[in-house]
Amino acid sequence: MFFLKYLPTQSLILNYQEHFPDGAEPKIASRLEMLREASLLLRDLEDFFRAHDFSLTRFLICVILDRADEQGGLQHSEIVERIDVSSPVISRSLKSLIDERFVCVESETEGRRTKRNRLTDAGKARLQSLMPGYYEILLK
């Protein structure tokens, strides 16, 4: 993720106006501001999770597994589908969550290769401990 420390001035944007339709400058300026705010928010979230020996990816996995608890958890492919992160990154994050006993893996039926990932009680407690700080950052 890039960080746009200083937004381009209106005159700089207008220097490139031949590349966008007439009247698009306010929308471009607005979107650049939105990207800057998103960059700051992501930076704050990453700092928060790093301070709590966690990561945003691991947190998001816990969130979607918590939501899927009534379904009996999720398969690896379903987690990848719900989080816009590559399968190898999800695999590494899931492995660390399993190693720390925040997630358990269960077979759907005996002898079947289909495995479902579920949040453990420890994982639910960890998620609940992170939620207040997470929401505090979102509400800044």
N, C-alpha and C positions, 0 to 999 in steps of 0.2 A: 504494500500500500504506500503510495506516495504521500507526501505531506506538503500541501500548498501553504507555505508560511506567509507569503504576501500575495494578495490577490492582484491580478492585473488591473491597471487603471482603466477607466472607461475609454480614454483616448487610445490606449494600447489595443483594446478590443476593437475599436473603430478603425484602427490601422489595417485590420484584416477583414473589414466588412465585405469585401468582394467575394469572400469565401462562404458567406452565409446570406440568407434572404434579408431583405429590408425589414427593419423593425425587430430583428431577432436579438439585438444587443442586450435588452433587459433580461431576456430569458437566459442568455449565455452567462451574464453576470450573476444571475440568481443561481444557476446550476454550479458555477464555480464556487460560490459561497456555500452551497449545499455540500459540495465535495470537501471543502475545507472543514466544515463542521463535522462531517462524517470521519475525516482523518483524525480530528481531535478526539472524537468520541471513541474511535477504535484504539487510539493511543492510550487513552485513559482506561479503557477496559483491559487492554493487554497489560498495563502496569498493575492494575488491581489484581488480575489473576496471577501474574508473576509473583506479586507480594504474598499471595495465598498458596503458592506452590501448585498452581493449576494452570490451565490454558483455556482460551476461549473455545477452542474446538472440543476439548474434553467437557467443558460446561455445556455446550450445545448438545453433545451426545447425551449427557445426563438429562437435560430438559426434554428431549424427544423421547427418551426411554421412559421417563416419568409419565409423560402424556400417553404412552403406549402400554402402560402397565395393565390396564383392563384387557388389552388384546393379547396379553401373555408375552410382551416384549417385541423385539424386532429382529429380523435377519440382518446380516451385515449389509446386503444389497439395499435393503430398505433404509438403513441409516445413511448410506452413501447418497441415495436418491433424495433424502430430505435435507441434507446439509451439502452445500455447494463447495465440497472439498474432495480431492482425489481419493480413490479407494485406498492407496497405500498410506496416506495420512490418517484416514479413518482407522485403518488396521493398527497402526502404531499407537494411536490414541486409545483405541479400545483395549489393546493389550495392556497398556499402563493402567487403565481403569480396572481391568480384570486382576492384574498383579496386586493392586492396592485393595482389592476386594470391594470395589464400589459397583462393579458389574459382575454378574455371573452368566454363564452360558449354559443353556439347557437344550436337550434334544426335544423336538416336537413330539415324537413318539419313539418308543424303544426300537433300536436298530436302524433308524432313519438318519440320513446325513444332514437333514435340515436342522440347523441350530438357531435358537433365538437368544438374544441378549436381553437381560433384564437388570434393572437397577436393584441393588441389594438394599437392605435397611441402612447400612453404612453409607451407601451412595445417596440415598434419599436424605439422610442427615447432613451429608456434605453439601448437597445441593441446597438444602434449606439454610445452611449456615452462610452460603455465598449470596443468596437472593437479596438480602437487604442492601449490601454494598453494590450489587449489580444495578438494582433499581435506583439507588441513590445517584449513581453515575448517569443513568439514563434521564433522570429528572433534573440534572444540572442545567 
